[in-house]
Amino acid sequence: MIIDPTVLIVDDNEMFRETLRGLFGIRYPTLRVLEAGNGAEAVELATHHLPHVVFLDLSMPVMNGHDAALLLRANPKTAAIPLVLMTSEDPSDRLVQQLLPLCQGYLAKPFSFKELEHLLIGLAPVQAGPARRHRAPVQRQYMSAAPSL
């Protein structure tokens, strides 16, 4: 049973975040959606709120997605939170290749909401409370480019 499900959307494009938040709100009205405009905000929000999944852009100001993922994985409090990389960067890009092993999913921008939902459903269900810290390992899922949101 998922209690108080929360996702964190991390992207420096405010319109992109608003679009995802709106789509999540329509499809999943009880889902709590947090937003961050850069990696530093993401680390702070994730540490404080412990979302069930973090959707993480790669290229952002202040702190990029790679550095944010390293900090999230290094912190025992956030290390088990599934990360999903969302980027328009070339999959062969050095930072993309370094970030992929830290993530449980990958979405190439632009992607469809259906692809995002498919990936979200594939992530392991999470229990609230003390058991949250001991999530079951999740399989990596990769989605390639598709029609835009």
N, CA, C and O atoms as a GROMACS GRO file, in nm:
protein
  596
    1MET      N    1   0.084  -0.118   0.000
    1MET     CA    2   0.000   0.000   0.000
    1MET      C    3   0.088   0.124   0.000
    1MET      O    4   0.174   0.138   0.087
    2ILE      N    5   0.068   0.212  -0.095
    2ILE     CA    6   0.143   0.335  -0.103
    2ILE      C    7   0.065   0.442  -0.028
    2ILE      O    8  -0.051   0.470  -0.059
    3ILE      N    9   0.129   0.502   0.071
    3ILE     CA   10   0.066   0.606   0.150
    3ILE      C   11   0.132   0.738   0.116
    3ILE      O   12   0.254   0.750   0.114
    4ASP      N   13   0.048   0.838   0.087
    4ASP     CA   14   0.098   0.972   0.058
    4ASP      C   15   0.206   0.969  -0.052
    4ASP      O   16   0.317   1.017  -0.029
    5PRO      N   17   0.176   0.913  -0.170
    5PRO     CA   18   0.277   0.904  -0.275
    5PRO      C   19   0.325   1.042  -0.318
    5PRO      O   20   0.246   1.135  -0.334
    6THR      N   21   0.454   1.053  -0.336
    6THR     CA   22   0.517   1.180  -0.370
    6THR      C   23   0.619   1.158  -0.481
    6THR      O   24   0.696   1.062  -0.478
    7VAL      N   25   0.619   1.249  -0.579
    7VAL     CA   26   0.723   1.250  -0.681
    7VAL      C   27   0.790   1.387  -0.678
    7VAL      O   28   0.728   1.487  -0.642
    8LEU      N   29   0.914   1.389  -0.715
    8LEU     CA   30   0.990   1.513  -0.726
    8LEU      C   31   1.032   1.529  -0.871
    8LEU      O   32   1.100   1.443  -0.926
    9ILE      N   33   0.991   1.639  -0.932
    9ILE     CA   34   1.029   1.671  -1.070
    9ILE      C   35   1.139   1.775  -1.064
    9ILE      O   36   1.120   1.883  -1.008
   10VAL      N   37   1.254   1.743  -1.122
   10VAL     CA   38   1.370   1.832  -1.119
   10VAL      C   39   1.406   1.871  -1.261
   10VAL      O   40   1.456   1.789  -1.338
   11ASP      N   41   1.381   1.996  -1.295
   11ASP     CA   42   1.410   2.046  -1.429
   11ASP      C   43   1.417   2.198  -1.423
   11ASP      O   44   1.337   2.260  -1.353
   12ASP      N   45   1.510   2.258  -1.493
   12ASP     CA   46   1.522   2.404  -1.490
   12ASP      C   47   1.418   2.472  -1.579
   12ASP      O   48   1.404   2.595  -1.574
   13ASN      N   49   1.346   2.396  -1.660
   13ASN     CA   50   1.242   2.452  -1.746
   13ASN      C   51   1.110   2.452  -1.669
   13ASN      O   52   1.047   2.347  -1.652
   14GLU      N   53   1.069   2.569  -1.624
   14GLU     CA   54   0.948   2.580  -1.543
   14GLU      C   55   0.824   2.531  -1.616
   14GLU      O   56   0.737   2.468  -1.557
   15MET      N   57   0.815   2.560  -1.746
   15MET     CA   58   0.699   2.518  -1.824
   15MET      C   59   0.691   2.364  -1.830
   15MET      O   60   0.583   2.306  -1.823
   16PHE      N   61   0.806   2.301  -1.843
   16PHE     CA   62   0.810   2.154  -1.845
   16PHE      C   63   0.760   2.099  -1.712
   16PHE      O   64   0.679   2.006  -1.709
   17ARG      N   65   0.809   2.155  -1.602
   17ARG     CA   66   0.765   2.110  -1.470
   17ARG      C   67   0.615   2.131  -1.452
   17ARG      O   68   0.546   2.042  -1.402
   18GLU      N   69   0.565   2.246  -1.493
   18GLU     CA   70   0.421   2.275  -1.480
   18GLU      C   71   0.338   2.177  -1.562
   18GLU      O   72   0.232   2.132  -1.518
   19THR      N   73   0.386   2.144  -1.681
   19THR     CA   74   0.315   2.048  -1.767
   19THR      C   75   0.307   1.912  -1.700
   19THR      O   76   0.200   1.851  -1.693
   20LEU      N   77   0.420   1.864  -1.651
   20LEU     CA   78   0.419   1.733  -1.583
   20LEU      C   79   0.331   1.737  -1.458
   20LEU      O   80   0.254   1.644  -1.433
   21ARG      N   81   0.343   1.844  -1.380
   21ARG     CA   82   0.261   1.855  -1.259
   21ARG      C   83   0.113   1.851  -1.296
   21ARG      O   84   0.035   1.783  -1.229
   22GLY      N   85   0.075   1.923  -1.400
   22GLY     CA   86  -0.065   1.924  -1.445
   22GLY      C   87  -0.112   1.787  -1.490
   22GLY      O   88  -0.223   1.745  -1.456
   23LEU      N   89  -0.029   1.717  -1.567
   23LEU     CA   90  -0.066   1.584  -1.614
   23LEU      C   91  -0.077   1.486  -1.498
   23LEU      O   92  -0.170   1.405  -1.493
   24PHE      N   93   0.017   1.492  -1.406
   24PHE     CA   94   0.009   1.407  -1.288
   24PHE      C   95  -0.119   1.439  -1.210
   24PHE      O   96  -0.187   1.348  -1.163
   25GLY      N   97  -0.151   1.568  -1.196
   25GLY     CA   98  -0.270   1.608  -1.120
   25GLY      C   99  -0.398   1.556  -1.181
   25GLY      O  100  -0.490   1.518  -1.108
   26ILE      N  101  -0.406   1.554  -1.312
   26ILE     CA  102  -0.525   1.504  -1.381
   26ILE      C  103  -0.535   1.352  -1.365
   26ILE      O  104  -0.642   1.300  -1.333
   27ARG      N  105  -0.426   1.284  -1.387
   27ARG     CA  106  -0.427   1.137  -1.388
   27ARG      C  107  -0.423   1.078  -1.248
   27ARG      O  108  -0.485   0.974  -1.222
   28TYR      N  109  -0.352   1.144  -1.156
   28TYR     CA  110  -0.333   1.093  -1.019
   28TYR      C  111  -0.359   1.206  -0.919
   28TYR      O  112  -0.265   1.264  -0.865
   29PRO      N  113  -0.486   1.237  -0.894
   29PRO     CA  114  -0.519   1.353  -0.810
   29PRO      C  115  -0.466   1.348  -0.668
   29PRO      O  116  -0.451   1.453  -0.604
   30THR      N  117  -0.436   1.229  -0.615
   30THR     CA  118  -0.385   1.221  -0.477
   30THR      C  119  -0.232   1.224  -0.471
   30THR      O  120  -0.174   1.226  -0.363
   31LEU      N  121  -0.168   1.224  -0.586
   31LEU     CA  122  -0.022   1.226  -0.591
   31LEU      C  123   0.029   1.364  -0.549
   31LEU      O  124  -0.020   1.466  -0.596
   32ARG      N  125   0.126   1.365  -0.462
   32ARG     CA  126   0.190   1.489  -0.420
   32ARG      C  127   0.308   1.513  -0.513
   32ARG      O  128   0.396   1.428  -0.526
   33VAL      N  129   0.310   1.630  -0.577
   33VAL     CA  130   0.417   1.662  -0.673
   33VAL      C  131   0.501   1.777  -0.618
   33VAL      O  132   0.451   1.886  -0.592
   34LEU      N  133   0.629   1.751  -0.600
   34LEU     CA  134   0.725   1.853  -0.559
   34LEU      C  135   0.806   1.893  -0.681
   34LEU      O  136   0.825   1.812  -0.772
   35GLU      N  137   0.854   2.016  -0.683
   35GLU     CA  138   0.932   2.064  -0.797
   35GLU      C  139   1.060   2.131  -0.751
   35GLU      O  140   1.064   2.198  -0.648
   36ALA      N  141   1.166   2.112  -0.831
   36ALA     CA  142   1.293   2.179  -0.809
   36ALA      C  143   1.345   2.227  -0.943
   36ALA      O  144   1.331   2.159  -1.044
   37GLY      N  145   1.406   2.344  -0.943
   37GLY     CA  146   1.459   2.402  -1.066
   37GLY      C  147   1.606   2.373  -1.089
   37GLY      O  148   1.660   2.409  -1.194
   38ASN      N  149   1.671   2.307  -0.993
   38ASN     CA  150   1.812   2.271  -1.010
   38ASN      C  151   1.846   2.157  -0.913
   38ASN      O  152   1.765   2.121  -0.828
   39GLY      N  153   1.964   2.102  -0.928
   39GLY     CA  154   2.004   1.989  -0.847
   39GLY      C  155   2.017   2.018  -0.699
   39GLY      O  156   1.986   1.933  -0.616
   40ALA      N  157   2.062   2.139  -0.664
   40ALA     CA  158   2.076   2.175  -0.523
   40ALA      C  159   1.940   2.176  -0.454
   40ALA      O  160   1.926   2.125  -0.343
   41GLU      N  161   1.840   2.234  -0.520
   41GLU     CA  162   1.704   2.234  -0.465
   41GLU      C  163   1.652   2.090  -0.453
   41GLU      O  164   1.584   2.055  -0.357
   42ALA      N  165   1.685   2.009  -0.552
   42ALA     CA  166   1.639   1.870  -0.552
   42ALA      C  167   1.693   1.793  -0.432
   42ALA      O  168   1.620   1.720  -0.366
   43VAL      N  169   1.822   1.809  -0.404
   43VAL     CA  170   1.884   1.739  -0.290
   43VAL      C  171   1.817   1.783  -0.161
   43VAL      O  172   1.787   1.700  -0.075
   44GLU      N  173   1.792   1.912  -0.146
   44GLU     CA  174   1.728   1.963  -0.026
   44GLU      C  175   1.586   1.908  -0.011
   44GLU      O  176   1.549   1.860   0.096
   45LEU      N  177   1.507   1.915  -0.118
   45LEU     CA  178   1.369   1.865  -0.113
   45LEU      C  179   1.364   1.714  -0.090
   45LEU      O  180   1.283   1.666  -0.011
   46ALA      N  181   1.448   1.641  -0.159
   46ALA     CA  182   1.448   1.495  -0.145
   46ALA      C  183   1.487   1.454  -0.003
   46ALA      O  184   1.430   1.360   0.052
   47THR      N  185   1.583   1.522   0.055
   47THR     CA  186   1.627   1.490   0.190
   47THR      C  187   1.518   1.519   0.292
   47THR      O  188   1.501   1.445   0.389
   48HIS      N  189   1.445   1.625   0.269
   48HIS     CA  190   1.341   1.665   0.363
   48HIS      C  191   1.211   1.585   0.346
   48HIS      O  192   1.150   1.546   0.446
   49HIS      N  193   1.170   1.559   0.221
   49HIS     CA  194   1.039   1.499   0.194
   49HIS      C  195   1.043   1.350   0.159
   49HIS      O  196   0.939   1.284   0.162
   50LEU      N  197   1.160   1.295   0.126
   50LEU     CA  198   1.176   1.154   0.087
   50LEU      C  199   1.070   1.110  -0.015
   50LEU      O  200   0.987   1.025   0.016
   51PRO      N  201   1.074   1.167  -0.135
   51PRO     CA  202   0.976   1.128  -0.238
   51PRO      C  203   0.994   0.982  -0.276
   51PRO      O  204   1.098   0.921  -0.252
   52HIS      N  205   0.889   0.927  -0.336
   52HIS     CA  206   0.893   0.787  -0.381
   52HIS      C  207   0.975   0.770  -0.507
   52HIS      O  208   1.027   0.661  -0.534
   53VAL      N  209   0.988   0.877  -0.586
   53VAL     CA  210   1.070   0.874  -0.707
   53VAL      C  211   1.110   1.017  -0.741
   53VAL      O  212   1.035   1.112  -0.715
   54VAL      N  213   1.229   1.032  -0.801
   54VAL     CA  214   1.278   1.162  -0.846
   54VAL      C  215   1.299   1.155  -0.996
   54VAL      O  216   1.374   1.071  -1.045
   55PHE      N  217   1.232   1.244  -1.069
   55PHE     CA  218   1.252   1.259  -1.213
   55PHE      C  219   1.353   1.371  -1.231
   55PHE      O  220   1.326   1.486  -1.195
   56LEU      N  221   1.470   1.339  -1.285
   56LEU     CA  222   1.586   1.427  -1.279
   56LEU      C  223   1.639   1.463  -1.418
   56LEU      O  224   1.677   1.376  -1.496
   57ASP      N  225   1.640   1.594  -1.446
   57ASP     CA  226   1.703   1.643  -1.568
   57ASP      C  227   1.854   1.641  -1.549
   57ASP      O  228   1.902   1.641  -1.435
   58LEU      N  229   1.929   1.640  -1.657
   58LEU     CA  230   2.074   1.638  -1.648
   58LEU      C  231   2.132   1.779  -1.646
   58LEU      O  232   2.207   1.815  -1.555
   59SER      N  233   2.098   1.859  -1.747
   59SER     CA  234   2.160   1.991  -1.763
   59SER      C  235   2.076   2.098  -1.695
   59SER      O  236   1.968   2.134  -1.740
   60MET      N  237   2.130   2.149  -1.582
   60MET     CA  238   2.062   2.254  -1.505
   60MET      C  239   2.166   2.347  -1.446
   60MET      O  240   2.282   2.309  -1.429
   61PRO      N  241   2.124   2.471  -1.415
   61PRO     CA  242   2.216   2.564  -1.349
   61PRO      C  243   2.236   2.526  -1.202
   61PRO      O  244   2.166   2.439  -1.150
   62VAL      N  245   2.328   2.590  -1.137
   62VAL     CA  246   2.361   2.574  -0.994
   62VAL      C  247   2.422   2.437  -0.968
   62VAL      O  248   2.538   2.427  -0.928
   63MET      N  249   2.344   2.330  -0.989
   63MET     CA  250   2.395   2.193  -0.975
   63MET      C  251   2.326   2.106  -1.079
   63MET      O  252   2.203   2.105  -1.087
   64ASN      N  253   2.405   2.033  -1.158
   64ASN     CA  254   2.345   1.949  -1.262
   64ASN      C  255   2.291   1.819  -1.202
   64ASN      O  256   2.313   1.789  -1.084
   65GLY      N  257   2.220   1.743  -1.283
   65GLY     CA  258   2.158   1.619  -1.237
   65GLY      C  259   2.258   1.514  -1.194
   65GLY      O  260   2.231   1.437  -1.101
   66HIS      N  261   2.372   1.510  -1.259
   66HIS     CA  262   2.475   1.412  -1.222
   66HIS      C  263   2.524   1.436  -1.079
   66HIS      O  264   2.529   1.343  -0.999
   67ASP      N  265   2.559   1.562  -1.048
   67ASP     CA  266   2.608   1.593  -0.914
   67ASP      C  267   2.500   1.572  -0.808
   67ASP      O  268   2.528   1.526  -0.698
   68ALA      N  269   2.375   1.607  -0.843
   68ALA     CA  270   2.263   1.584  -0.750
   68ALA      C  271   2.245   1.435  -0.723
   68ALA      O  272   2.225   1.395  -0.609
   69ALA      N  273   2.253   1.354  -0.827
   69ALA     CA  274   2.238   1.209  -0.811
   69ALA      C  275   2.348   1.152  -0.722
   69ALA      O  276   2.322   1.066  -0.638
   70LEU      N  277   2.471   1.200  -0.739
   70LEU     CA  278   2.581   1.152  -0.655
   70LEU      C  279   2.555   1.185  -0.508
   70LEU      O  280   2.579   1.102  -0.420
   71LEU      N  281   2.505   1.306  -0.481
   71LEU     CA  282   2.475   1.345  -0.343
   71LEU      C  283   2.359   1.264  -0.286
   71LEU      O  284   2.362   1.222  -0.170
   72LEU      N  285   2.256   1.241  -0.367
   72LEU     CA  286   2.142   1.162  -0.321
   72LEU      C  287   2.184   1.019  -0.290
   72LEU      O  288   2.139   0.961  -0.191
   73ARG      N  289   2.268   0.961  -0.373
   73ARG     CA  290   2.313   0.823  -0.352
   73ARG      C  291   2.409   0.812  -0.233
   73ARG      O  292   2.415   0.708  -0.168
   74ALA      N  293   2.483   0.919  -0.204
   74ALA     CA  294   2.579   0.917  -0.094
   74ALA      C  295   2.512   0.934   0.043
   74ALA      O  296   2.571   0.898   0.145
   75ASN      N  297   2.391   0.987   0.045
   75ASN     CA  298   2.320   1.011   0.171
   75ASN      C  299   2.236   0.887   0.204
   75ASN      O  300   2.149   0.849   0.126
   76PRO      N  301   2.260   0.822   0.319
   76PRO     CA  302   2.182   0.702   0.354
   76PRO      C  303   2.032   0.729   0.358
   76PRO      O  304   1.952   0.637   0.334
   77LYS      N  305   1.992   0.851   0.387
   77LYS     CA  306   1.850   0.885   0.396
   77LYS      C  307   1.783   0.883   0.257
   77LYS      O  308   1.664   0.852   0.246
   78THR      N  309   1.858   0.916   0.151
   78THR     CA  310   1.800   0.927   0.016
   78THR      C  311   1.855   0.824  -0.082
   78THR      O  312   1.813   0.820  -0.198
   79ALA      N  313   1.949   0.742  -0.038
   79ALA     CA  314   2.019   0.651  -0.130
   79ALA      C  315   1.926   0.553  -0.203
   79ALA      O  316   1.956   0.513  -0.315
   80ALA      N  317   1.814   0.514  -0.141
   80ALA     CA  318   1.726   0.414  -0.201
   80ALA      C  319   1.614   0.474  -0.286
   80ALA      O  320   1.536   0.400  -0.346
   81ILE      N  321   1.605   0.606  -0.293
   81ILE     CA  322   1.499   0.668  -0.373
   81ILE      C  323   1.528   0.642  -0.521
   81ILE      O  324   1.637   0.676  -0.568
   82PRO      N  325   1.434   0.584  -0.594
   82PRO     CA  326   1.457   0.563  -0.738
   82PRO      C  327   1.472   0.695  -0.812
   82PRO      O  328   1.396   0.790  -0.789
   83LEU      N  329   1.571   0.700  -0.901
   83LEU     CA  330   1.595   0.817  -0.985
   83LEU      C  331   1.565   0.781  -1.129
   83LEU      O  332   1.601   0.674  -1.176
   84VAL      N  333   1.498   0.872  -1.197
   84VAL     CA  334   1.470   0.855  -1.340
   84VAL      C  335   1.531   0.974  -1.413
   84VAL      O  336   1.492   1.088  -1.390
   85LEU      N  337   1.627   0.947  -1.500
   85LEU     CA  338   1.690   1.051  -1.579
   85LEU      C  339   1.599   1.090  -1.693
   85LEU      O  340   1.551   1.005  -1.768
   86MET      N  341   1.574   1.222  -1.707
   86MET     CA  342   1.498   1.276  -1.821
   86MET      C  343   1.590   1.377  -1.889
   86MET      O  344   1.628   1.477  -1.828
   87THR      N  345   1.626   1.352  -2.013
   87THR     CA  346   1.718   1.444  -2.079
   87THR      C  347   1.702   1.440  -2.230
   87THR      O  348   1.658   1.342  -2.288
   88SER      N  349   1.739   1.552  -2.291
   88SER     CA  350   1.744   1.558  -2.437
   88SER      C  351   1.888   1.542  -2.484
   88SER      O  352   1.916   1.546  -2.604
   89GLU      N  353   1.979   1.523  -2.390
   89GLU     CA  354   2.120   1.502  -2.425
   89GLU      C  355   2.135   1.370  -2.500
   89GLU      O  356   2.056   1.277  -2.481
   90ASP      N  357   2.235   1.362  -2.583
   90ASP     CA  358   2.265   1.240  -2.656
   90ASP      C  359   2.298   1.128  -2.556
   90ASP      O  360   2.376   1.150  -2.463
   91PRO      N  361   2.239   1.010  -2.574
   91PRO     CA  362   2.265   0.900  -2.481
   91PRO      C  363   2.413   0.863  -2.470
   91PRO      O  364   2.454   0.803  -2.370
   92SER      N  365   2.494   0.898  -2.570
   92SER     CA  366   2.637   0.866  -2.564
   92SER      C  367   2.716   0.976  -2.492
   92SER      O  368   2.837   0.961  -2.473
   93ASP      N  369   2.651   1.084  -2.451
   93ASP     CA  370   2.717   1.192  -2.378
   93ASP      C  371   2.782   1.136  -2.252
   93ASP      O  372   2.726   1.050  -2.185
   94ARG      N  373   2.901   1.184  -2.221
   94ARG     CA  374   2.979   1.134  -2.107
   94ARG      C  375   2.901   1.143  -1.976
   94ARG      O  376   2.899   1.047  -1.899
   95LEU      N  377   2.837   1.258  -1.949
   95LEU     CA  378   2.762   1.272  -1.824
   95LEU      C  379   2.639   1.180  -1.819
   95LEU      O  380   2.605   1.127  -1.714
   96VAL      N  381   2.574   1.162  -1.934
   96VAL     CA  382   2.461   1.069  -1.939
   96VAL      C  383   2.510   0.929  -1.904
   96VAL      O  384   2.446   0.859  -1.825
   97GLN      N  385   2.620   0.888  -1.962
   97GLN     CA  386   2.675   0.754  -1.936
   97GLN      C  387   2.717   0.737  -1.790
   97GLN      O  388   2.706   0.628  -1.735
   98GLN      N  389   2.766   0.844  -1.729
   98GLN     CA  390   2.804   0.837  -1.588
   98GLN      C  391   2.682   0.834  -1.496
   98GLN      O  392   2.687   0.775  -1.388
   99LEU      N  393   2.573   0.898  -1.538
   99LEU     CA  394   2.454   0.908  -1.455
   99LEU      C  395   2.366   0.783  -1.465
   99LEU      O  396   2.302   0.746  -1.366
  100LEU      N  397   2.362   0.718  -1.578
  100LEU     CA  398   2.273   0.602  -1.598
  100LEU      C  399   2.288   0.493  -1.492
  100LEU      O  400   2.186   0.440  -1.447
  101PRO      N  401   2.408   0.458  -1.449
  101PRO     CA  402   2.419   0.353  -1.347
  101PRO      C  403   2.359   0.393  -1.211
  101PRO      O  404   2.330   0.307  -1.128
  102LEU      N  405   2.340   0.522  -1.189
  102LEU     CA  406   2.282   0.569  -1.064
  102LEU      C  407   2.129   0.573  -1.068
  102LEU      O  408   2.064   0.596  -0.967
  103CYS      N  409   2.073   0.551  -1.188
  103CYS     CA  410   1.929   0.567  -1.208
  103CYS      C  411   1.860   0.434  -1.233
  103CYS      O  412   1.921   0.337  -1.279
  104GLN      N  413   1.730   0.432  -1.201
  104GLN     CA  414   1.649   0.313  -1.227
  104GLN      C  415   1.570   0.327  -1.356
  104GLN      O  416   1.504   0.232  -1.398
  105GLY      N  417   1.576   0.443  -1.418
  105GLY     CA  418   1.503   0.463  -1.542
  105GLY      C  419   1.560   0.576  -1.623
  105GLY      O  420   1.636   0.659  -1.572
  106TYR      N  421   1.523   0.579  -1.750
  106TYR     CA  422   1.573   0.680  -1.843
  106TYR      C  423   1.461   0.717  -1.939
  106TYR      O  424   1.398   0.629  -1.999
  107LEU      N  425   1.436   0.846  -1.954
  107LEU     CA  426   1.339   0.896  -2.051
  107LEU      C  427   1.409   0.998  -2.141
  107LEU      O  428   1.461   1.098  -2.092
  108ALA      N  429   1.410   0.972  -2.271
  108ALA     CA  430   1.469   1.065  -2.366
  108ALA      C  431   1.365   1.169  -2.402
  108ALA      O  432   1.256   1.136  -2.447
  109LYS      N  433   1.400   1.297  -2.383
  109LYS     CA  434   1.308   1.406  -2.418
  109LYS      C  435   1.312   1.427  -2.568
  109LYS      O  436   1.419   1.417  -2.628
  110PRO      N  437   1.201   1.454  -2.629
  110PRO     CA  438   1.066   1.458  -2.572
  110PRO      C  439   1.012   1.316  -2.554
  110PRO      O  440   1.043   1.226  -2.632
  111PHE      N  441   0.931   1.298  -2.452
  111PHE     CA  442   0.868   1.168  -2.427
  111PHE      C  443   0.720   1.189  -2.405
  111PHE      O  444   0.675   1.301  -2.379
  112SER      N  445   0.645   1.082  -2.416
  112SER     CA  446   0.500   1.090  -2.394
  112SER      C  447   0.469   1.063  -2.247
  112SER      O  448   0.548   0.998  -2.178
  113PHE      N  449   0.356   1.112  -2.201
  113PHE     CA  450   0.315   1.085  -2.064
  113PHE      C  451   0.291   0.936  -2.045
  113PHE      O  452   0.312   0.882  -1.936
  114LYS      N  453   0.248   0.871  -2.150
  114LYS     CA  454   0.226   0.725  -2.143
  114LYS      C  455   0.358   0.653  -2.113
  114LYS      O  456   0.360   0.559  -2.034
  115GLU      N  457   0.467   0.697  -2.176
  115GLU     CA  458   0.598   0.637  -2.147
  115GLU      C  459   0.637   0.661  -2.002
  115GLU      O  460   0.689   0.570  -1.936
  116LEU      N  461   0.612   0.781  -1.952
  116LEU     CA  462   0.644   0.813  -1.815
  116LEU      C  463   0.564   0.724  -1.720
  116LEU      O  464   0.618   0.672  -1.623
  117GLU      N  465   0.435   0.708  -1.747
  117GLU     CA  466   0.349   0.623  -1.664
  117GLU      C  467   0.398   0.479  -1.665
  117GLU      O  468   0.403   0.414  -1.561
  118HIS      N  469   0.434   0.429  -1.783
  118HIS     CA  470   0.483   0.292  -1.795
  118HIS      C  471   0.607   0.272  -1.708
  118HIS      O  472   0.619   0.172  -1.637
  119LEU      N  473   0.698   0.367  -1.714
  119LEU     CA  474   0.818   0.357  -1.635
  119LEU      C  475   0.786   0.367  -1.486
  119LEU      O  476   0.842   0.293  -1.406
  120LEU      N  477   0.696   0.458  -1.448
  120LEU     CA  478   0.658   0.476  -1.309
  120LEU      C  479   0.595   0.349  -1.252
  120LEU      O  480   0.625   0.310  -1.140
  121ILE      N  481   0.509   0.286  -1.330
  121ILE     CA  482   0.443   0.162  -1.286
  121ILE      C  483   0.546   0.051  -1.266
  121ILE      O  484   0.529  -0.035  -1.180
  122GLY      N  485   0.652   0.053  -1.346
  122GLY     CA  486   0.755  -0.050  -1.336
  122GLY      C  487   0.844  -0.038  -1.215
  122GLY      O  488   0.914  -0.133  -1.180
  123LEU      N  489   0.844   0.078  -1.150
  123LEU     CA  490   0.927   0.094  -1.031
  123LEU      C  491   0.862   0.020  -0.915
  123LEU      O  492   0.740   0.010  -0.907
  124ALA      N  493   0.943  -0.032  -0.827
  124ALA     CA  494   0.893  -0.112  -0.715
  124ALA      C  495   0.800  -0.030  -0.627
  124ALA      O  496   0.830   0.086  -0.598
  125PRO      N  497   0.688  -0.088  -0.583
  125PRO     CA  498   0.601  -0.018  -0.490
  125PRO      C  499   0.675   0.009  -0.360
  125PRO      O  500   0.764  -0.067  -0.321
  126VAL      N  501   0.638   0.116  -0.295
  126VAL     CA  502   0.709   0.160  -0.176
  126VAL      C  503   0.612   0.171  -0.059
  126VAL      O  504   0.501   0.221  -0.075
  127GLN      N  505   0.653   0.126   0.055
  127GLN     CA  506   0.574   0.140   0.177
  127GLN      C  507   0.617   0.268   0.248
  127GLN      O  508   0.734   0.303   0.246
  128ALA      N  509   0.523   0.337   0.310
  128ALA     CA  510   0.556   0.453   0.391
  128ALA      C  511   0.608   0.406   0.526
  128ALA      O  512   0.596   0.288   0.559
  129GLY      N  513   0.663   0.495   0.601
  129GLY     CA  514   0.710   0.463   0.735
  129GLY      C  515   0.852   0.409   0.733
  129GLY      O  516   0.924   0.427   0.635
  130PRO      N  517   0.893   0.341   0.840
  130PRO     CA  518   1.031   0.295   0.853
  130PRO      C  519   1.076   0.204   0.738
  130PRO      O  520   1.193   0.206   0.700
  131ALA      N  521   0.985   0.126   0.683
  131ALA     CA  522   1.022   0.034   0.575
  131ALA      C  523   1.062   0.109   0.448
  131ALA      O  524   1.126   0.051   0.360
  132ARG      N  525   1.027   0.238   0.438
  132ARG     CA  526   1.062   0.315   0.318
  132ARG      C  527   1.210   0.312   0.291
  132ARG      O  528   1.251   0.314   0.175
  133ARG      N  529   1.290   0.308   0.393
  133ARG     CA  530   1.434   0.313   0.373
  133ARG      C  531   1.488   0.184   0.316
  133ARG      O  532   1.602   0.180   0.269
  134HIS      N  533   1.408   0.079   0.318
  134HIS     CA  534   1.454  -0.052   0.272
  134HIS      C  535   1.375  -0.096   0.150
  134HIS      O  536   1.313  -0.203   0.150
  135ARG      N  537   1.377  -0.015   0.048
  135ARG     CA  538   1.304  -0.046  -0.074
  135ARG      C  539   1.369  -0.164  -0.144
  135ARG      O  540   1.491  -0.185  -0.138
  136ALA      N  541   1.285  -0.239  -0.209
  136ALA     CA  542   1.337  -0.349  -0.290
  136ALA      C  543   1.410  -0.290  -0.410
  136ALA      O  544   1.372  -0.183  -0.459
  137PRO      N  545   1.514  -0.357  -0.458
  137PRO     CA  546   1.583  -0.308  -0.578
  137PRO      C  547   1.485  -0.303  -0.695
  137PRO      O  548   1.395  -0.386  -0.706
  138VAL      N  549   1.505  -0.205  -0.780
  138VAL     CA  550   1.417  -0.192  -0.896
  138VAL      C  551   1.497  -0.215  -1.023
  138VAL      O  552   1.617  -0.188  -1.028
  139GLN      N  553   1.430  -0.263  -1.122
  139GLN     CA  554   1.493  -0.286  -1.251
  139GLN      C  555   1.506  -0.154  -1.326
  139GLN      O  556   1.419  -0.067  -1.316
  140ARG      N  557   1.614  -0.139  -1.400
  140ARG     CA  558   1.628  -0.020  -1.484
  140ARG      C  559   1.535  -0.034  -1.603
  140ARG      O  560   1.522  -0.141  -1.662
  141GLN      N  561   1.470   0.077  -1.636
  141GLN     CA  562   1.383   0.079  -1.753
  141GLN      C  563   1.424   0.196  -1.840
  141GLN      O  564   1.453   0.305  -1.789
  142TYR      N  565   1.424   0.176  -1.969
  142TYR     CA  566   1.468   0.280  -2.061
  142TYR      C  567   1.359   0.304  -2.164
  142TYR      O  568   1.303   0.211  -2.221
  143MET      N  569   1.330   0.430  -2.186
  143MET     CA  570   1.234   0.469  -2.288
  143MET      C  571   1.305   0.563  -2.385
  143MET      O  572   1.378   0.653  -2.344
  144SER      N  573   1.282   0.540  -2.512
  144SER     CA  574   1.344   0.625  -2.612
  144SER      C  575   1.250   0.738  -2.650
  144SER      O  576   1.138   0.748  -2.601
  145ALA      N  577   1.298   0.823  -2.737
  145ALA     CA  578   1.220   0.939  -2.778
  145ALA      C  579   1.086   0.899  -2.836
  145ALA      O  580   1.073   0.796  -2.902
  146ALA      N  581   0.986   0.982  -2.810
  146ALA     CA  582   0.849   0.959  -2.856
  146ALA      C  583   0.783   1.095  -2.877
  146ALA      O  584   0.847   1.198  -2.856
  147PRO      N  585   0.660   1.098  -2.918
  147PRO     CA  586   0.594   1.225  -2.936
  147PRO      C  587   0.600   1.308  -2.809
  147PRO      O  588   0.596   1.256  -2.698
  148SER      N  589   0.610   1.436  -2.827
  148SER     CA  590   0.622   1.531  -2.716
  148SER      C  591   0.500   1.529  -2.627
  148SER      O  592   0.392   1.488  -2.668
  149LEU      N  593   0.520   1.574  -2.500
  149LEU     CA  594   0.410   1.588  -2.406
  149LEU      C  595   0.308   1.677  -2.470
  149LEU      O  596   0.204   1.704  -2.409
   0.00000   0.00000   0.00000
